[in-house]
Amino acid sequence: MATVALPRPIFDDSHDEFRNVVKRFVEREVTPHRESWIEAGRVDRSLFQKAAETGLLGINAPEEFGGGGMADFRYNAIIIEEFARAGATDVSMSISGENDLVAPYLSTFGTPQQNERWLAPMLAGEKIGAIAMTEPGTGSDLAAIKTSAILDGDEFVLNGAKTFISSGLLADFFIVAVRTDPDAGRKGISLLIVDAKAAGFTRSGPLKKIGLPAQDTAELSFADVRVPRANVLGGEGAGMKNMRQNLAIERLSIAITSMARMRATFEQALSYATERRAFGERIADFQANRFYLAELATEIEITQTFVDRCIMDASEHKMDEVTGAMVKWWTTELHQRVIQRALQLHGGYGFMREYPVANDYMDSRVATIFGGTTEIMKEIIGRRLTR
């Protein structure tokens, strides 16, 4: 079996050393435990402590709060890639959720007091954070959120619900998108840090999904939850602007996951096609199959080049909303095409859960939905082109 994989010059020796650290961590602390986490519908809290001890949490976060202080997104990408290649996309979402979602909000918009209380213990693996944006009736339309936070003295009174929240059961605190001014449209949205122990807060789950079984997903409910005004993150009314700033990185993280997983799935399918025989020939020797493999191999390399450029943009703080939308929709949709052909090449065995291709088939489907659907990504790009 021969594969065509172009060199990736964006990484240097320090990145290669870090990749080996991550690989060993996954082999030691993830793969042996994943089945039990699948049964539980969530990872064990000890994973976060071990990740912190290994230096996998808060790589880009300020050193004063326990972070690595390295403004280099390539390290984040390596973590995502190695978890995904091992088939632990659901587990990766727990770790990279802290690195690429929660930590940037706190380190970028948080006050020193907020970061001492929330960011520092999170980077030490002592607390788990989560982002709560999506609501039952809004989906990708963040501007339409209805969860309200009405000021009462020095506290907000929070009411509403969130759904599809990653780490929703494990999290000790949430960064919640709320409407603090019902008459101000997009400028009436703020971000509040909500303690999971707050009175009136409840959660339920894990939600029963068709994929990502070890990834903790929950519904949240807020009934007259009182949140100190000091817990506003990034200023009142600045929530929509701040979310848009960080969403590009979230979408790039999703694209990197799809990129790494589709490459692993393609390599497995190619290996299977060169070993499996039908009608006296390897199934890879049928011209139709060779053409499919050639097309996918080419598209994978083209897409990897685009993803790598985006990783460098993120490392240089140049990642913008439109490019984030482009890389997410293109990469996740290509992943769907790769997995469809890969499963077909496996024949009946592709339908068996013992084969990685079957698990990738289920786990990959949501990638075109969460973080903003493909249709929303195209809308973001189209609006920029035609404004």
C-alpha positions in Angstrom: 0.0 0.0 0.0 1.3 3.4 -1.0 -0.1 6.7 0.3 0.5 10.2 -1.0 1.0 12.7 1.8 2.7 16.0 1.2 5.1 17.4 3.8 3.6 19.8 6.3 6.3 22.5 6.8 4.3 24.4 9.3 5.7 22.2 12.1 9.3 22.3 13.5 11.2 20.0 15.9 9.5 21.4 19.0 6.1 20.6 17.5 7.2 17.1 16.6 8.4 16.6 20.2 5.1 17.8 21.5 3.2 15.5 19.1 5.1 12.5 20.6 4.0 13.7 24.1 0.4 13.9 23.0 0.6 10.5 21.3 1.9 8.8 24.4 -0.8 10.5 26.5 -3.6 9.3 24.3 -2.1 5.7 24.3 -1.8 5.8 28.1 -4.7 7.8 29.4 -7.4 7.8 26.7 -7.5 4.6 24.6 -7.6 2.1 27.5 -10.5 4.0 29.2 -12.6 5.0 26.3 -15.1 2.1 26.4 -15.9 2.8 30.0 -16.4 6.5 29.2 -18.7 5.5 26.3 -20.9 3.6 28.7 -20.9 6.5 31.1 -21.6 9.1 28.4 -18.8 11.3 29.7 -15.1 11.2 30.4 -13.8 10.9 33.9 -12.8 14.1 35.7 -9.4 12.7 36.3 -8.6 13.1 32.6 -8.5 16.9 33.0 -6.1 16.7 35.9 -3.8 14.3 34.0 -4.0 16.5 30.9 -3.0 19.5 33.1 -0.1 17.6 34.6 1.2 16.7 31.1 0.9 20.3 29.9 -2.0 19.8 27.5 -4.3 22.4 29.1 -4.0 26.2 28.5 -1.0 26.1 26.1 -1.9 29.6 24.8 -3.2 31.0 28.2 -1.1 33.5 30.3 1.6 32.0 32.4 0.4 34.0 35.4 -2.7 31.8 35.6 -0.9 28.5 35.0 -1.0 28.5 31.2 1.8 27.8 28.8 2.1 31.3 27.5 2.8 30.1 24.0 0.8 32.1 21.4 1.1 29.3 18.9 -2.1 27.6 17.8 0.0 24.8 16.2 0.2 23.1 19.6 -3.6 23.2 19.9 -3.9 21.7 16.4 -1.5 18.8 17.4 -3.7 17.9 20.4 -6.8 17.8 18.2 -5.1 15.8 15.5 -3.6 13.1 17.7 -6.9 12.5 19.6 -8.8 12.4 16.3 -6.4 10.0 14.6 -6.8 7.6 17.6 -10.6 7.6 17.0 -11.2 9.6 20.2 -12.9 12.6 18.7 -15.4 12.6 21.5 -12.7 12.8 24.1 -10.8 15.4 22.2 -13.8 17.7 22.4 -13.5 17.7 26.2 -9.8 18.7 26.2 -9.8 21.0 23.2 -13.1 22.5 24.5 -11.1 23.9 27.4 -8.2 25.0 25.2 -10.0 26.4 22.2 -13.4 27.5 23.5 -13.4 28.3 27.2 -9.8 29.5 27.9 -9.7 32.1 25.1 -12.9 33.8 26.3 -11.4 34.1 29.8 -7.9 35.1 28.8 -9.1 37.6 26.2 -12.1 39.2 28.0 -11.7 38.2 31.7 -10.6 40.5 34.5 -7.7 39.4 36.7 -10.2 38.6 39.4 -12.3 36.4 37.1 -9.2 34.6 35.8 -8.0 33.9 39.3 -11.3 32.4 40.1 -12.1 30.5 37.0 -9.2 30.3 34.5 -6.4 29.3 36.9 -8.2 26.3 38.5 -9.4 25.2 35.0 -5.8 25.1 33.7 -4.8 23.1 36.8 -7.5 20.5 36.0 -9.3 21.4 39.2 -12.4 22.9 37.5 -14.1 22.3 34.2 -15.6 25.1 32.1 -18.1 25.0 29.3 -19.7 27.4 26.8 -23.5 27.7 26.7 -24.8 29.4 23.6 -27.3 27.2 21.7 -31.0 27.3 22.8 -33.8 24.9 21.9 -35.4 27.3 19.5 -32.4 29.1 18.0 -29.8 26.6 16.7 -27.1 28.5 14.8 -28.9 31.8 15.0 -27.2 33.3 18.1 -28.7 36.7 17.6 -32.1 35.2 18.4 -31.3 33.9 21.8 -34.1 34.4 24.4 -32.4 33.4 27.7 -32.7 36.6 29.7 -30.6 38.2 32.5 -32.4 41.2 34.1 -30.4 43.4 36.4 -31.6 43.6 40.0 -29.3 45.7 42.1 -25.8 44.2 41.8 -27.1 40.9 40.4 -28.6 39.6 37.2 -31.6 37.3 37.5 -31.2 34.6 34.8 -34.0 32.7 33.2 -34.0 30.4 30.2 -32.6 27.2 28.7 -29.6 26.0 26.7 -29.2 22.7 24.8 -26.5 20.6 23.1 -24.0 21.9 25.7 -20.6 20.1 25.5 -19.3 19.2 29.0 -22.7 20.2 30.3 -22.7 17.5 33.0 -19.1 17.8 34.1 -18.7 21.6 34.1 -18.2 23.5 37.3 -19.0 26.8 35.5 -20.5 28.1 32.3 -19.9 31.1 30.0 -23.6 31.7 29.1 -24.8 33.9 26.3 -27.8 35.9 27.6 -30.0 38.8 26.6 -29.4 41.6 29.1 -31.2 44.3 27.1 -34.4 43.0 25.4 -34.7 46.2 23.2 -31.1 46.5 22.0 -31.0 43.6 19.4 -27.5 42.2 18.9 -26.1 44.9 21.3 -28.3 43.6 24.0 -26.4 40.2 24.3 -23.8 39.7 27.1 -21.8 36.8 28.4 -22.1 35.8 32.1 -20.0 33.3 34.1 -22.4 31.1 36.0 -21.4 28.8 38.8 -22.9 25.3 38.4 -23.7 25.4 42.2 -26.0 28.5 41.8 -29.5 28.1 43.2 -32.1 27.6 40.4 -29.6 26.0 38.0 -30.3 22.4 36.8 -29.0 20.2 34.1 -30.0 16.9 32.5 -28.3 14.4 30.3 -26.3 12.9 28.8 -28.4 13.5 25.7 -28.7 10.4 23.5 -26.8 11.1 20.3 -26.1 8.9 17.3 -22.3 9.6 17.6 -19.6 10.9 19.9 -20.8 8.6 22.7 -18.1 9.6 25.3 -18.7 13.3 24.8 -20.8 14.7 27.6 -23.8 16.7 26.1 -26.5 18.1 28.3 -29.4 20.5 28.5 -29.3 23.4 31.0 -32.1 25.2 32.7 -32.0 28.5 34.6 -34.9 29.5 36.9 -34.3 32.8 38.7 -30.6 32.1 38.9 -28.9 35.1 40.6 -25.5 36.0 39.1 -23.3 38.8 40.4 -22.8 41.7 38.1 -19.1 41.1 38.6 -19.5 37.9 36.5 -20.1 39.8 33.3 -17.4 38.7 30.9 -16.1 41.2 28.4 -18.6 44.0 29.2 -22.4 44.3 29.1 -23.7 44.3 25.5 -20.5 43.0 24.0 -21.4 39.4 23.9 -22.3 39.1 20.2 -19.1 40.9 19.2 -16.9 38.7 21.5 -18.6 35.5 20.4 -17.9 36.3 16.7 -14.3 36.9 17.5 -13.8 33.5 19.1 -16.1 31.5 16.8 -13.5 31.5 14.0 -11.1 29.5 16.2 -13.9 27.1 17.2 -14.7 26.5 13.6 -11.1 25.9 12.7 -10.9 23.4 15.6 -13.8 21.5 14.1 -12.1 21.6 10.6 -8.8 20.2 12.1 -10.7 17.4 13.7 -12.4 16.5 10.5 -9.2 16.8 8.6 -7.3 14.4 10.9 -10.2 11.9 11.1 -10.8 11.8 7.4 -7.1 11.1 6.7 -7.1 8.2 9.2 -10.3 6.8 7.7 -9.0 7.1 4.2 -5.8 5.3 5.1 -7.8 2.5 6.7 -10.0 2.3 3.6 -7.0 2.2 1.3 -5.4 -0.6 3.4 -8.6 -2.6 3.3 -9.1 -2.1 -0.4 -5.6 -3.4 -1.1 -6.1 -6.5 1.0 -9.7 -7.4 0.3 -10.3 -9.5 -2.8 -13.4 -9.9 -4.9 -13.8 -11.9 -8.2 -10.1 -12.9 -8.0 -8.8 -9.3 -7.7 -8.1 -6.7 -5.0 -11.0 -4.4 -4.8 -8.5 -1.5 -5.2 -7.7 -2.8 -8.7 -11.2 -2.1 -10.0 -10.9 1.1 -12.0 -14.0 2.7 -10.4 -12.5 2.2 -7.0 -9.0 3.4 -8.1 -10.6 6.6 -9.4 -12.5 7.2 -6.1 -9.3 6.7 -4.2 -7.4 9.0 -6.5 -10.0 11.7 -6.2 -10.2 11.6 -2.5 -6.4 11.5 -2.0 -6.1 14.6 -4.1 -8.9 16.5 -2.3 -7.5 15.5 1.1 -4.1 17.0 0.2 -5.6 20.2 -1.2 -7.7 20.6 1.9 -4.8 19.8 4.3 -2.9 22.7 2.6 -5.8 25.1 3.3 -6.2 23.8 6.9 -2.5 24.3 7.5 -2.6 27.8 6.2 -5.5 28.5 8.6 -3.6 27.0 11.5 -0.8 29.5 10.7 -3.3 32.3 10.5 -4.6 31.4 13.9 -1.0 31.2 15.3 -0.3 34.7 14.0 -3.7 36.0 15.2 -4.9 36.6 11.7 -7.9 34.2 11.6 -11.0 36.0 10.5 -14.7 35.0 10.6 -15.1 34.4 6.8 -12.0 32.2 6.5 -13.2 30.3 9.6 -16.5 29.7 7.9 -14.8 28.6 4.7 -12.5 26.1 6.3 -15.2 24.6 8.4 -17.8 24.0 5.7 -15.4 22.8 3.1 -13.5 20.4 5.4 -16.5 18.9 7.2 -18.3 18.4 3.9 -15.3 16.7 2.4 -15.1 14.5 5.5 -18.7 13.3 4.6 -17.7 12.4 1.1 -14.6 10.5 2.3 -16.5 8.6 4.9 -19.2 7.6 2.5 -16.7 6.2 0.0 -14.6 4.6 2.7 -17.6 2.8 4.2 -18.7 1.7 0.8 -15.3 0.2 0.1 -15.6 -1.9 3.3 -18.9 -3.4 2.1 -20.8 -5.1 4.8 -17.9 -4.8 7.2 -18.3 -1.0 7.0 -21.6 -1.4 8.8 -20.0 -3.2 11.8 -19.1 -1.2 14.9 -15.9 -3.1 15.3 -14.5 -1.3 12.3 -13.3 2.3 12.9 -15.0 3.4 9.6 -18.4 2.7 11.2 -17.7 4.8 14.2 -16.3 7.6 12.1 -19.5 7.4 10.0 -21.6 8.2 13.1 -19.2 10.6 14.8 -18.5 12.7 11.8 -22.1 13.6 10.9 -22.5 16.3 13.4 -19.5 18.2 12.2 -21.5 19.9 9.4 -24.0 21.1 12.1 -22.4 22.2 15.3 -20.3 25.4 15.4 -22.8 26.7 12.8 -24.3 24.6 10.0 -22.8 24.4 6.5 -25.7 26.7 5.3 -24.9 29.3 7.9 -21.2 29.2 6.9 -22.1 29.8 3.3 -24.3 32.7 4.4 -21.5 34.3 6.3 -19.2 34.0 3.3 -21.9 35.2 0.9 -22.7 38.3 2.9 -19.1 39.3 3.0 -18.9 38.9 -0.8 -22.0 40.9 -1.6 -22.1 43.6 1.1 
